[in-house]
Amino acid sequence: MAAKRIKVLVVDDSALMRKYLKKILEEDPAIEVVEMARDGEEAVEKNLALKPDVITLDLNMPKMDGLTALQYIMHTSPCAVVVVSSLTHRGALTTFEALELGAVDCIAKPEGTVSLNLDRVSSEIRIKVKAAARAKLKIMLGRGKAAHPAVVKKTAVSRPAPFDQSLDRVVIIGVSTGGPRTLEGILPALPGSFPAPVIVVQHMPEGFTKCFAERLDAYCALRVREAADGVPLEKGTVTVARGGYHLKFARRPIDKRLVLRLSRDPGDVLYIPSVSVTLRSLRQHLRDSQIVGVMLTGMGDDGVDEMAQVRKGGGYTIAESEETAVVWGMPGELWQRGGADVLAPAYDIAPLIIRAVEGNRNGRP
C-alpha cells in the first residue's frame, strides 16, 4: 500500500505565488496540494472543510490577514501551519507573532511579497512542510506567552559586567522546527549570573535571527545578541547564529580569545546555519570536556554525529525527550545513537544546563 500523502492547503493572495508553491510542493511525491485560498477568510473555510495536514500561510492578505486567519484556524480546527513571510524586519516581527499563536515554522520569500525566485528555497519549503506534518500541535499550542517569566525587567536592573573570559564551559544548543517557543521556555530560566557563554544554532532564515535575538533579549536575564563577525565569545551572553551564515570560531592573535566568525562556507549543506558546522569549529578550539551540548526539537540529524563525539570525548550532552519535542527528530536521533547523557523534557533542561556548568567543573555533573 502506498504511503499516505501529506495534504496541503496553500494560502496566498497572489495567484502567481499560489501556482509556484503548488508546483514546488508537488515536486515531492509525498506531498499533495489539495486546495488553494486567496485570503484569510477562504483559508478558514477551506481548513474546516478539507482538514488538511499542513497549511502554508501568507500573512499580508486582503479581507482577513494571515494572523487573524491563524487565530481562527487554531480555535476552530487546529492545523500545522508554516508561515510564508516576506524577508523584511516587519515581516519577521509578524512572523514571530504567528509563531506565538501556534504556527510551527516559517519560510522567507527571497524577494518580498511576490517572489519570482521561490525556487531558491524550494528544498526548504518541502522540508519544512514535511516536518510540520509530523509536528505535535498539542505541544505547540500549549506553549504560549504565559511561559515567559514576568520577573525579568531589563530596564529596572542593569546587567553585571562580563566575567573573566577564561572559558570553563561553553553551552551549545541545536534546534529547528518548533524551536523559538521551546527556547523561550528554556533560556529565560538561566540566571543573569550564569558563568558560561551560550550558543544557539536555530534553523531560521536570514533576516529573522536579529529579530529573534531581540525578542529573547527582552525575556532573558542574560544578554542575547545575534552573532557578528569578530565579536568575542563572552560569558553571561547568549549568541544566536545569524541566519544565512554558518557560525564558526577563531583565536584572536593578540590575546588568544575565542571570537565569532561568520561564513557562507560550506554552501552545499541543508541548513545554514548548521549545528554540525558550528560544533566542528568549536571542537577545534575547545576540549570536548568543556562543551555542554543540548539538542532540542527539530527534524533530521543536523549536529547529531558531532554532539555524539562531544559526549564520547568527555563532554556533557542533553537531548529533549519525545514528551515535549514538537518534532522528535534531532534529539531522538542523538538519543538513539547513544550521543546523549540524559533525555529530558524541555521544562527540565534549564536546571540540567545550570548543573552541568555550575556543578562539577572537572567532569560530567
N, C-alpha and C positions, 0 to 999 in steps of 0.2 A: 504494500500500500504506500502510495506517495505521501510524503510528509505534508502536513497542512501548511499552506502558505500564509504569510503574515498579511492581514488585511489592513490597508492604509487608506485613510481619508486625507486628501491633500487640500489645504485651505490657504488661498492667496487671492487677493483682489485682481492680480494681473493674470490674464489668460495665458500670456507667454510663460510666466513663471509656473503656472499650473501644468502646462504642457511639458516644460523642461523637467520639472520634478517627477512627473509621471514617467517620462522616458528614462530618467536616471534610476529611479527606484525599480522599474520593471526590467532593467538590465540584469538584476539578480532574480533567478527563477524562484527564490524562496519568498519573494515579495509580490503582492498583487494590489494595485491601486483600485479600490472598489468604487470610489466616487470622488468628486471634487466639489469644493464650495468656494464661492467668491466673496463671502463676507462672514462676519461672526454669527449672524442670525442663521444663515444656511448651515454653518458648521454645527451649531447646537442641534438643529432639527435633524440633520443627517447623522450625527452621532447617536441620537436617540433611536433613529430608525434602523441604522445599519449595524450598530455595536462593533465598530472596527477595533482592531488590536492596537493600532497606533494612529495618531493624528499629527501631521506636520502643520504647524500653525504660524502663519504670518501675524504680526502684531499690529501693523499700520494698515487698517482697512476701514472703509466707509460703513455707515449704518450701525454696525456694532464692532468695536475694535477687538483685537485679539485678547487683551487682558480681561475684558468683560466676558467675552465668549468662554475663556478658560474657567472663570469662576462658575458660570452656568454649567459647563461640562462637568466640573468636579463635584457639583452639588446634585446634578440630575442623573448622570450616568458616567462615573469616572472612567477615564481612558488614559493610557500612556501618551503624553504629549511631548513632541520635540519642537521647540520654538525655532523658526527660521527668521533670523533678525538681520537688519542692516548693520554693517560694520562701522558704527559711529558711537560716540560717547553716549548720546541719548539712547541709541539702540541698545547699548549694553546695560544702561540703567533700567530700561523697561524689561529687558530680558531677565534681570535678576528679580524684578517684581514677579515675573511669570514663574520663576523657579520657586519663589516664596509661596506661590499659590498652588504649587504641585506639579509643574512641568518637570519632566525627567531630565532633559538635556537641551542644548542649544546648538544651532548651526549658524554661522555668519555668512550672509550673502557677500561675495567678494566685492561687488560694485554697487552696494546700496539696495534700495527697494526693488528696482528692476535690474537684475544682474544677468548679463548675457554670457558670463563666464562661470556659470554654476558647475560646469564640467570640472573646474579646478578643485572642487570639493565633493565630487561625485562619490568617491570612495568613503569619505567621512559621512556623507548623508546616509548611505546604505548601512554602514557600520552602526551609526547611532540609532537608526530606526530598528535594526535587529536587536540592539542592546535594549532599547526601550520596550520592545515586545516581551523581553524577559524580566523587566523591572517589576518590583513588588510595590504596587500602588499604595497598599495599606501603610507601608513604612514611609513612603514619600509624603502621604497626606497626614501622617502622624507627627511629622517634624515641621513645626511652624515657628512663628515668631516668638512663641512662648518659651522656646528653648534658649533664647538669648538672655543672658543674665542682666537684670536691670541695675545691678550694683556697679557696673563699670561705667564711670563717667570721666572721660579723659580730660574734660575741661576743668574738673574740680581738683584732680590730683596730677601733679607733674610726674613724668617718668624718671626713674633713677638713672644716673649716668651709666654708660656702658661699663660692663665688668672688665676685669683683666682679660686680655684677648687670648691667653693660652687656652686651647680648646680641649677640655677633658672629654666631652661628649658632643656629638652633633646628631640631631634628630632629623631624619628624612622621611617624609610622608608621600607615598604614591597613591593617587586616587583618580577616578574617572567618572563614569556615569553615576549620578546621584551624589556627587562629591560636595558641591557647595553647601548644601544644608547639613550634610554629615560633619563637615569641618566646622560649621557654625555651632555645632553642639560639642565639639572637642576643644578647639583652640581657646575659646573664652574661659575654659576651666583651668588653663595653665596660669599660674600666678605671675604677677609682674616681676617677682624676684627670680624667675626661672633661670638657672645658670647655664643655659646652652643655646646655641643657635638652632632654629627650626627651619627646615627647608620643605616647601610644599611644591610638589610637581603634580598639578591638576591638568588633565587634558581639557584645554579650553582654547577657543580661537584667539588669534592675535587681535589686540584692541580691547579684549574683555577682561584681561587679568589685572589691569590697572584699576578698573572699577571694582573688581572683586577684592583686591587688596585693600582698597579704601573702605569698603563695606566691613571687612573683617577687622580692620583697624578700629572702627567705631565700637565693635563689640568686645575687643580683647584688651586685657591689661598689658600684654606685650605689644611692642610696636610691630605693625605689619606693613610691609612695603613690597612693591613689585621689583623684581630683580633688575639691576642696572649694571652695565659693564664697568669693571674696575673697582666696584664698591667692596669693602672688606666684609667678610662673614663675621657677624657680631653676635655675642651672647645677648640674650634678652630680646632678640629680634626674630620675627617670622619673615622669611623671604619667600615670596610666591614666584615661581618660574614664569617668565614672560611668554605669553602665547606667541607662537610663530618662531620661537628661538629655543635651542637647547641651552640648558643651564650647565655650565662647566666651571672648573676652578683652576686657579694658578697661584703660585707663590710670588709675592711681591719681592723683587730683588733686595730692596733696602732693609726691610725688617722681617722678611720671610712670612708675613701674614698671608693668610688664605684670602684671595679675592675672587669675586664673581666674574665669569666670562660668558658672554652671550655669543652663540654660534649658530649658523644655519646648517652646519655640517654635523652629522650626515643628513642629507636631504631625502634619502630614499627609505626612511623608516615610516611606520604607520602613524605615529604620533609625534608631533613637535609642539611642545616639549615632550621628551621621552624620559620616563623613570629610569630605564636601562642606561641611557646615555649619561644622565646625571650621576647615577650610582657608580658607574665605571670610572668617571672622572674623580669623584670624591674618594674612591678607594685608591687612587694613585697618590693621594696626599695624606691619607689618614690610615691608621691601623684599623682593621675590622672591629677590634675591641673598643674603639672609640665611637662606633656608629650604633645608633638605635634606629632601626628601620620599622616603619609602620605601613602596612598595606591595607587600604580601605576599598570600599565599593568600586566596581568597575568591570567592564567586560574585557576578556583577553588575558594576556600574561605579561604585559609590559613591566619590566623590572623584577619579575619573579626569580629568574635564574641568578641575577646579581644579588638580590636580597638573601637568597638561599646561601650564596657564597659568603655573605657577611656573617650569617649565623655559623657556618662551618668554620670561619676564621676567628670566632670568639666574640662576635658582636651579638646584640640582643634584638630579636625581631618579633613583631606583633602582627597578627592577621585578624581582621574584623570577621566575626562569626556570621554564619548564614542567617542567624536570628534577626540581625539588624541591617545587613547589607542589602541595598537596593538591588544590586546585581552581584551575586557571589561568584564572580569570575576571577579577577586578580587575586583577592585574598584566598579564595577557595583553591586556586592553583598553588599558591605559596604553601598553604597548609598540607595539601595532598602530596606535594613534592618533598615534604619534610623540612621546609625552609623557615618555619615559624616556631619560636619558643613557646608561644602562647596564642590561643584562639580566644577572642573576647568580643562581647557586644560593644557597640560604639560607645555606650554610656560608661563603660569601664576602662576605656582606652586612655583617657587623660590621666587618671591615677596611676596606670601602669607606666606611662611615659615619665611621670614625675618620679616614681620609684626607681625606674631604670637610670635616670640621670642623677638624682639626689641621694639614692640609697647607697648601694655598694659601688664605689667608684673604681674598684680594682678588678671588676669582672661582672658577670651577669648578676642581676638582682636575685 
